[in-house]
């Protein structure tokens, strides 16, 4: 009895010896929602998650270069008003140098640089500045205005290389970073997400399949890198939607790296890009036009045909509807142009068309697409 009495007094004096608070109800701090014991907040160290893309930028940024171009422009001097009136003057001209800036990406150890065609269009000289401070002249290997891609070659040793990723696995919401030379501020990095993929019909190039992003792209970013969170190249920054009456819209566009890779390989191999061509110009029908001709929404019609082209020789005419190519349905004019360009010259392809109420099938021999003339800005 004496021992029980002593034990009672000890427990009464220090109830924690039993592992619980005597006379207290379970509280939110010590039990979970289901009543299971949980650790006290006072005894758990706070977990701090640090998110940084510094390693990804360090992996990719050294391969992003600044591109400076110059071209000599010849302009006619304005004559005095009286001389213009009486025609008593000899025309005179003056020359000045126009300079522009852009960005580029080194993609292999041979010094191959990918940039935008509009960055180097009409340039008499092209200089490249590397992230480590080295400056050298670059040679133009080839350009493709239809996709706004140009390939340069830099004869400098020990070059950093941009790891090339894949653009076909990008999803809307993926984090991306833009690296370039906006306003001459080299190695500028901006961050955003993929806003959309497969953007077309923007009037920027013949073949459009842009990645849309809200990562800030400014003057001088053209030709720079769009990388993913791992530091792999997924696109070449090309353009930004900019309206003069408003502020920044946060809508930029980049050429997918899968398209860049294919164009680059053809330029390095052939000096230009070889594409299929049938000689007609397609255009999407509006929903109203589709209803008028009795087709499903999203039809494609022929708006122009070149004489003596494969399409003309096969009997196609403006106003015809194109419903399938190679046995597969045509969904849009952009889809049709891309599929025709992917055909090899010399191959035969079957096309399904419709004129008025009559459907037809014809076979066409694919020719090489005529090279688009390079226009200077």
C-alpha positions as CSV (number, residue, x, y, z in Angstrom):
1,X,0.0,0.0,0.0
2,X,2.9,2.4,0.8
3,X,4.4,1.6,-2.6
4,X,1.1,2.3,-4.5
5,X,0.7,5.5,-2.5
6,X,4.2,6.7,-3.5
7,X,3.7,5.8,-7.2
8,X,0.4,7.7,-7.2
9,X,2.1,10.8,-5.8
10,X,5.0,10.6,-8.3
11,X,2.6,10.2,-11.3
12,X,0.4,13.0,-9.9
13,X,3.5,15.2,-9.6
14,X,4.8,14.4,-13.1
15,X,2.0,12.9,-15.4
16,X,4.3,12.9,-18.5
17,X,5.8,9.6,-17.2
18,X,2.7,7.9,-18.5
19,X,3.4,9.3,-22.1
20,X,0.2,11.5,-22.2
21,X,-1.3,14.5,-20.5
22,X,-3.7,13.4,-17.8
23,X,-7.1,15.2,-17.8
24,X,-6.7,16.9,-21.2
25,X,-8.5,16.1,-24.4
26,X,-6.7,15.5,-27.7
27,X,-6.1,18.7,-29.6
28,X,-5.4,19.7,-33.2
29,X,-1.8,20.2,-32.5
30,X,-1.1,16.7,-31.2
31,X,-3.5,14.6,-33.3
32,X,-4.5,14.4,-37.0
33,X,-7.9,14.8,-38.4
34,X,-8.6,11.1,-37.8
35,X,-7.4,11.2,-34.3
36,X,-4.0,9.6,-35.0
37,X,-1.0,11.0,-33.1
38,X,1.1,13.4,-35.0
39,X,4.3,15.3,-34.4
40,X,4.1,18.7,-32.6
41,X,4.8,21.7,-34.8
42,X,7.3,22.9,-32.3
43,X,9.4,19.8,-32.8
44,X,9.3,19.7,-36.6
45,X,11.9,21.7,-38.6
46,X,10.3,23.8,-41.4
47,X,10.9,22.4,-44.9
48,X,12.1,25.1,-47.3
49,X,12.0,24.2,-51.0
50,X,14.3,26.4,-53.2
51,X,13.5,26.4,-56.9
52,X,16.3,27.8,-59.2
53,X,17.2,27.4,-62.9
54,X,20.8,28.6,-62.3
55,X,22.2,25.2,-63.3
56,X,20.1,25.0,-66.5
57,X,21.2,28.5,-67.5
58,X,24.8,27.8,-66.7
59,X,24.5,24.7,-69.0
60,X,23.0,26.6,-71.9
61,X,23.9,30.3,-71.8
62,X,27.5,30.0,-72.9
63,X,26.4,28.7,-76.3
64,X,24.2,31.8,-76.9
65,X,26.1,34.4,-78.9
66,X,25.5,38.0,-79.9
67,X,25.3,38.7,-83.7
68,X,26.1,42.1,-85.1
69,X,25.5,42.8,-88.8
70,X,26.3,45.8,-91.0
71,X,25.2,46.6,-94.6
72,X,25.9,49.5,-96.9
73,X,22.7,51.3,-98.1
74,X,22.7,53.6,-101.1
75,X,20.1,56.3,-101.0
76,X,19.1,59.1,-103.5
77,X,19.5,62.6,-102.2
78,X,16.5,64.8,-102.2
79,X,16.8,67.7,-104.7
80,X,15.8,71.2,-104.0
81,X,12.1,72.0,-104.6
82,X,12.9,74.5,-107.5
83,X,15.2,72.0,-109.2
84,X,12.5,69.4,-108.9
85,X,10.0,71.7,-110.5
86,X,12.1,72.6,-113.5
87,X,14.0,69.4,-113.7
88,X,17.3,71.2,-113.7
89,X,19.3,68.9,-111.5
90,X,21.5,65.8,-111.6
91,X,20.6,63.0,-109.2
92,X,23.1,62.4,-106.4
93,X,23.4,59.6,-104.0
94,X,24.8,59.0,-100.6
95,X,25.8,55.8,-98.7
96,X,25.5,55.0,-95.1
97,X,26.0,51.9,-93.0
98,X,23.0,50.3,-91.3
99,X,23.7,48.1,-88.3
100,X,21.5,45.6,-86.4
101,X,21.8,43.2,-83.6
102,X,20.5,39.7,-82.9
103,X,21.3,36.5,-81.2
104,X,22.4,33.0,-82.3
105,X,23.0,29.5,-80.8
106,X,26.1,27.3,-81.3
107,X,24.9,23.8,-81.9
108,X,28.0,21.7,-82.6
109,X,31.8,21.7,-82.1
110,X,32.3,22.7,-85.8
111,X,31.1,26.2,-85.0
112,X,27.6,25.9,-86.6
113,X,25.3,28.7,-85.4
114,X,21.6,28.8,-85.9
115,X,19.8,32.2,-86.0
116,X,16.9,33.9,-87.8
117,X,17.1,34.7,-91.4
118,X,15.8,38.2,-90.8
119,X,18.7,38.8,-88.5
120,X,21.3,38.5,-91.2
121,X,19.2,39.4,-94.3
122,X,21.2,41.6,-96.7
123,X,24.2,41.8,-94.3
124,X,27.6,42.7,-95.8
125,X,29.4,41.6,-92.6
126,X,28.5,39.4,-89.7
127,X,30.3,39.5,-86.4
128,X,29.8,37.2,-83.5
129,X,30.5,37.9,-79.9
130,X,30.8,34.9,-77.5
131,X,29.8,34.8,-73.9
132,X,33.5,34.6,-72.9
133,X,34.3,37.9,-74.7
134,X,35.8,36.5,-77.9
135,X,34.8,38.2,-81.1
136,X,35.1,36.7,-84.6
137,X,33.6,37.1,-88.1
138,X,31.1,34.5,-89.2
139,X,30.4,33.0,-92.6
140,X,26.9,32.6,-94.0
141,X,26.4,28.9,-94.9
142,X,22.8,29.1,-96.0
143,X,19.4,30.6,-95.3
144,X,15.8,29.5,-95.6
145,X,13.3,32.5,-95.8
146,X,10.4,30.0,-95.8
147,X,11.1,29.2,-92.1
148,X,13.1,32.3,-91.2
149,X,16.2,30.2,-90.4
150,X,19.8,30.9,-91.3
151,X,23.0,28.9,-90.6
152,X,26.3,30.5,-89.9
153,X,29.8,29.0,-89.4
154,X,32.3,30.3,-86.9
155,X,35.9,29.2,-87.2
156,X,36.9,29.4,-83.6
157,X,38.2,26.6,-81.4
158,X,37.0,25.4,-78.0
159,X,33.4,26.4,-78.4
160,X,30.5,25.8,-76.0
161,X,27.7,23.8,-77.4
162,X,24.0,24.0,-76.8
163,X,22.4,20.7,-76.0
164,X,19.4,20.2,-78.3
165,X,16.2,18.8,-76.9
166,X,12.8,18.0,-78.4
167,X,9.9,20.3,-79.1
168,X,7.3,17.6,-79.9
169,X,7.1,16.7,-76.2
170,X,6.4,20.2,-75.0
171,X,3.2,20.8,-73.2
172,X,1.3,24.0,-72.5
173,X,2.4,25.1,-69.0
174,X,5.9,23.8,-69.3
175,X,8.5,26.2,-67.9
176,X,10.8,27.8,-70.5
177,X,13.6,30.4,-70.5
178,X,14.6,32.8,-73.3
179,X,18.3,33.7,-73.6
180,X,19.5,36.4,-75.9
181,X,20.9,39.9,-76.6
182,X,17.9,42.3,-76.2
183,X,18.9,45.9,-76.7
184,X,22.5,44.9,-76.6
185,X,22.2,43.5,-73.1
186,X,24.0,40.2,-73.7
187,X,23.2,37.0,-71.8
188,X,19.8,38.2,-70.7
189,X,17.6,35.5,-69.3
190,X,13.8,35.7,-69.0
191,X,11.4,33.1,-67.7
192,X,7.9,32.1,-68.7
193,X,5.8,29.1,-69.7
194,X,4.7,27.5,-73.0
195,X,1.5,29.3,-73.8
196,X,0.6,27.3,-76.9
197,X,2.1,25.1,-79.6
198,X,1.5,24.7,-83.3
199,X,0.7,28.4,-83.9
200,X,0.4,29.3,-87.5
201,X,-1.1,31.8,-90.0
202,X,0.7,34.7,-88.4
203,X,2.2,36.0,-91.6
204,X,5.8,35.6,-90.3
205,X,6.9,32.8,-92.6
206,X,5.6,30.4,-95.2
207,X,5.9,27.4,-92.9
208,X,4.7,28.3,-89.4
209,X,4.5,25.9,-86.5
210,X,5.5,28.3,-83.6
211,X,5.8,27.7,-79.9
212,X,4.0,30.6,-78.1
213,X,5.5,31.7,-74.8
214,X,5.1,34.6,-72.4
215,X,8.9,34.7,-71.7
216,X,9.9,38.2,-72.5
217,X,11.3,38.5,-76.0
218,X,12.6,42.0,-77.1
219,X,14.6,43.6,-79.9
220,X,17.8,41.7,-80.2
221,X,16.4,38.4,-78.9
222,X,15.7,37.1,-82.4
223,X,17.8,34.0,-83.1
224,X,18.4,33.4,-79.4
225,X,17.6,30.2,-77.4
226,X,14.4,29.1,-75.9
227,X,15.4,26.3,-73.4
228,X,13.4,24.0,-71.1
229,X,13.9,23.7,-67.3
230,X,16.8,21.2,-67.9
231,X,18.7,23.6,-70.1
232,X,18.0,21.9,-73.5
233,X,17.3,23.9,-76.6
234,X,13.6,23.6,-77.6
235,X,13.2,26.6,-79.9
236,X,14.7,29.6,-81.6
237,X,13.1,32.9,-80.5
238,X,11.8,34.7,-83.6
239,X,9.1,37.3,-83.0
240,X,6.9,39.0,-80.4
241,X,3.4,40.4,-80.7
242,X,3.8,44.2,-80.1
243,X,1.1,46.7,-80.6
244,X,2.1,50.4,-80.5
245,X,-0.9,51.5,-78.5
246,X,-0.4,49.2,-75.6
247,X,2.2,47.8,-73.3
248,X,3.8,44.4,-73.4
249,X,1.4,41.6,-74.3
250,X,3.6,38.7,-73.2
251,X,3.1,36.9,-76.5
252,X,6.3,35.7,-78.1
253,X,7.0,33.0,-80.8
254,X,9.8,30.6,-81.3
255,X,10.6,28.1,-84.1
256,X,10.5,24.5,-82.7
257,X,13.8,22.8,-82.5
258,X,12.6,19.8,-84.4
259,X,11.9,22.0,-87.4
260,X,15.2,23.8,-86.9
261,X,17.1,20.5,-86.8
262,X,15.6,19.4,-90.2
263,X,16.3,22.7,-91.9
264,X,19.8,22.8,-90.6
265,X,20.7,19.3,-91.8
266,X,19.4,20.1,-95.3
267,X,21.3,23.4,-95.5
268,X,24.5,21.8,-94.4
269,X,24.0,18.9,-96.9
270,X,22.6,20.7,-99.9
271,X,23.1,24.4,-99.3
272,X,19.4,24.9,-99.3
273,X,16.2,23.1,-98.2
274,X,14.7,20.7,-100.7
275,X,10.9,20.6,-100.6
276,X,8.1,19.1,-102.6
277,X,5.9,21.3,-104.8
278,X,2.7,20.8,-106.8
279,X,2.1,24.3,-108.0
280,X,-1.2,25.4,-106.3
281,X,-1.9,27.7,-103.4
282,X,-4.5,26.4,-100.9
283,X,-6.6,28.5,-98.5
284,X,-8.9,27.6,-95.6
285,X,-12.6,28.1,-96.1
286,X,-14.6,29.9,-93.5
287,X,-17.5,28.1,-91.8
288,X,-19.9,30.2,-94.0
289,X,-18.1,29.3,-97.2
290,X,-18.0,25.6,-96.2
291,X,-21.8,25.7,-95.6
292,X,-22.3,27.3,-99.1
293,X,-20.4,24.5,-100.9
294,X,-21.8,21.8,-98.7
295,X,-18.7,20.6,-97.0
296,X,-17.7,20.1,-93.4
297,X,-16.3,23.1,-91.6
298,X,-12.6,23.6,-92.1
299,X,-12.4,22.8,-95.8
300,X,-9.5,23.8,-98.1
301,X,-9.9,25.4,-101.5
302,X,-7.5,26.2,-104.3
303,X,-7.1,29.9,-104.9
304,X,-4.3,30.0,-107.4
305,X,-2.5,27.6,-109.8
306,X,0.7,28.1,-111.7
307,X,0.5,27.3,-115.4
308,X,2.5,24.2,-116.4
309,X,2.8,23.1,-112.8
310,X,1.9,19.5,-111.8
311,X,-1.5,20.6,-110.5
312,X,-2.3,22.5,-113.7
313,X,-1.2,19.7,-116.0
314,X,-3.3,17.2,-113.9
315,X,-6.5,19.4,-114.4
316,X,-6.8,21.2,-111.1
317,X,-8.3,24.7,-111.3
318,X,-8.9,27.6,-108.9
319,X,-12.0,27.0,-106.9
320,X,-11.5,23.2,-106.5
321,X,-11.8,21.7,-103.0
322,X,-9.0,19.5,-101.7
323,X,-10.2,16.8,-99.4
324,X,-7.3,14.3,-99.1
325,X,-3.7,13.9,-100.0
326,X,-2.1,10.5,-100.2
327,X,-5.2,8.9,-98.9
328,X,-5.3,11.0,-95.7
329,X,-7.8,13.7,-95.0
330,X,-6.7,17.3,-95.3
331,X,-7.5,19.4,-92.2
332,X,-6.3,22.9,-93.1
333,X,-4.3,24.8,-95.7
334,X,-1.3,24.9,-93.3
335,X,-1.5,21.1,-92.9
336,X,-1.7,20.6,-96.7
337,X,1.3,22.9,-97.4
338,X,3.4,21.1,-94.8
339,X,2.6,17.7,-96.1
340,X,3.3,18.6,-99.8
341,X,6.6,20.2,-98.8
342,X,7.6,16.9,-97.0
343,X,7.2,14.9,-100.3
344,X,10.3,14.0,-102.2
345,X,10.7,15.5,-105.7
346,X,10.0,12.8,-108.3
347,X,7.5,10.9,-106.2
348,X,3.9,10.4,-107.2
349,X,1.1,11.3,-104.9
350,X,-2.7,10.9,-105.1
351,X,-4.9,13.8,-104.5
352,X,-8.7,13.8,-103.8
353,X,-10.6,16.8,-105.0
354,X,-14.0,18.1,-105.7
355,X,-15.4,20.5,-108.3
356,X,-19.1,21.6,-107.9
357,X,-20.9,18.3,-107.2
358,X,-18.3,16.0,-108.8
359,X,-15.5,14.4,-106.8
360,X,-12.2,13.3,-108.5
361,X,-8.9,11.5,-107.9
362,X,-5.8,12.5,-109.7
363,X,-2.1,11.5,-109.5
364,X,0.6,14.2,-109.5
365,X,4.3,14.0,-109.9
366,X,6.0,16.0,-107.2
367,X,8.6,18.7,-108.3
368,X,11.1,20.5,-106.2
369,X,9.7,23.7,-104.7
370,X,11.2,26.8,-106.4
371,X,13.6,28.6,-104.2
372,X,12.1,31.7,-102.7
373,X,14.1,34.8,-103.5
374,X,15.8,36.3,-100.4
375,X,14.5,39.8,-99.8
376,X,16.5,42.4,-97.9
377,X,14.7,44.5,-95.3
